[in-house]
Amino acid sequence: MMELIPMFPYSIEGDPSEEWTVEELLHWCLLKSELKTNLKRDELIDILQKDFENGKDEIMQTHQTARETKICPKKTSFDSVQIEIISGPHSGETYTLSPSLRKPCFIGRSTGKKFRDRGISLSKDSEVSTTHGKFEMKPGGLIFFTDTGSTNGTLHQGVELDDNVPLKLEENMELLVGSSVLKIKFKQT
């Protein structure tokens, strides 16, 4: 295989002389530039490796300190969520839902099986969409409510939830779904 740049006949450590051809001078410039670039690259790699190691050590020390002083909260996971209807056509009813990572629990006006058996059917509330929303568990055991694009929306503290954006549920939180107010309670594992 033929080399594109022939072997350089001179040392790149020295300076060019008047006897050199233009090609030799350009070759010398290229080799000098490559040498400087490689030295700078190696220097930057060393600096980045040291910074990485220092950062890693700092993170590990901070994590260890947090564990020792118990700054890191224990993960809280829940078996189920209890929904108490505190106003609206279904006032006084209580539902216990057990959403899992792959099986959400739906809420809506529908009387279909997935609402009756694993969710909440608010069939008397005409302001609730057929499939209004869902309660779902996310990794870590946290439970969220998502409005699935209902006609009248879902309100939390007077603010309408965005469609298909999960809201993390908290103890005693209240949601307005249609004309029904739902109060959230948890059963911890």
PEJO-V105176 format. One line per field, one symbol per residue. phi: phi as a letter, one per 30 degrees, with the letter a starting at -180 (. if undefined). psi: psi as a letter, one per 30 degrees, with the letter a starting at -180 (. if undefined). burial: + if it has 16 or more other C-alpha atoms within 10 Angstrom, else -. Layout:
phi->???
psi->???
burial->???
This chain:
phi->.dddcdeddcddddcdcddddeddddddddddddddddddedddddddddddddddddddddddddddchdddddcbbdabcccdcajdcejdbbccbdbecbdccbaddcdeddddbbbccddcddddecdabcbccejidcbcbdcjddcibcbhicddddhcdcddbeidcbcciccccccbccdd
psi->kkkejlkkflkfealllffkleeeeeeeeeeeeeeeeeeeeeeeeeeeeeeeeeeeeeeeeeeeeeeeghejlkkklkelkkjkjflafgkfkkkjkiklefjlklkafkglefeeegbkjiffjffklejeakkkklkfgkklkkkhhleflkkjhgkkkkkgjkkkklkgkkkjjbgkkkkklljk.
burial->-----------------------++-++------------------------------------------------++++++++++-+++-----+++++---++++++++---+--++++++-+-++++++++++++--++++++++++--+++-----+----++-+----+++++++++++++---
